[in-house]
């Protein structure tokens, strides 16, 4: 507060009557002084904090050990269930859901009718769901 009053006292000659009340000018000077003081204090705190402490505040986007272990277990379970499917249908599931192949592309590549490919994929997914739920 004292800093604000000192600034007001030293800048009193700069006040110009321009339609605003003197109180608005005083409040603006006090507000700006408070903002400057806060910014100065925050900058000093940032400079004084150790980089290690600042690193603790940043979240690591990579999965942690628990998430990695869970993902590995899920991948192994899926791989085991995929091995229960007939090889041609397992390949269709891989191409459709991992590589993004369309039903039409799978039909053309395998020489099987489009509706048969859809049926095989649906049944394969049902079999995988059943296997994974065990």
Secondary structure, DSSP 8 states (H G I E B T S, - for coil): -HHHHHHHHHTGGG---SSS-HHHHHHHHHHHHHHHHHHHHHHHHHHHS-HHHHHHTS---S--HHHHHHHHHHHHHHHHHHHHS-HHHHHHHHHHHTS---HHHHHHHHT--HHHHHHHHHHHHHHHHHHHH-
